[in-house]
């Protein structure tokens, strides 16, 4: 009775039509329109929560039964997966397709491009790049694909950066879990995924997303009770420092926390192993890079020179 039929025979109906037309017959045309609009809005709102609550509950039950998760943790995992998916969609919605990367991102691009071609560190640029983890990672992706032009490779660089940024929510979730309940840990991950400045930074093809995910992963592993994972955390910390050389300073708080955690048990040998892993990876990669160019300077030079400039700001002005 309250349905509409289009010119092509399509029938339109539903509660919105019943409300608007039914109330109009009763003399409440305005109320009918308002009620129909409100019903449509509430349906949209319900689809984000109550509309899929049953499906989400079933998925949580499956995770709980198959993997032995607790109910709250299984629900948090479902929420984390949904947040990651939404984060990826939002980033690709604002993704600057067909636009070249500029400034620092462009320098990392050409460095990674040369590495993918020469299968080694570029000789002409080695002395200007200490932060080599990001171009090393990019060169691996560049070597795996064959694209038509450099813009396509730059889009690949942005894509890797975007995915690293979103997947950082995973170690952040597990880091938050060590201090708060699961329902609050998922909030921490969501705050990171949807933070506007981090979102737009991930579109520039810069090393910051890799830097952040390595840093948070190192902290999560370090806070583990298993000594093997603590060893791995120092290896990840070395890669963290190779992404941005100032990250080397974290070896100090890591060392302090190590002795604090194991203050009742002597772990000197374990600490020496941790330091050995850290410095072997850090200076091993740095040595290989320096060998590519005799005039290159290492991470130790950059780190020590930072203190010199900090103590003498006038030197910076003079060099500029």
Buried (B, 14 or more C-beta within 10 A) or exposed (E): EBEEEEEEEEEEEEBBBBBBBBBBEEEBEEBBBBBBEEBBEEEEEEEEEEEEEEEBBEBBBEBBEEEEBEEBBBBBBBBBBBBBEBBBEBBEEEBEEEEEBEEEBBBBBBBBBBBBEEEBBBBEBBBEBBBBBBBBBBBEBBEEEEEEEBBEBBBBBBBBBBBBBBBBBBBBBBBBBEEEEBEEBBBBBBBBBBEEEBBEBBBBBBBBBBBBBBBBBBBBBBBBEEEEEBBBBBBBBBBBBBBBBBBBEBBEEBBEEBEEBBEEEEBEEBBEBBBEBBBEBBBEBBEEBBEBBEEBBBBBBBBEEEEEEEEEEEEEEEEE
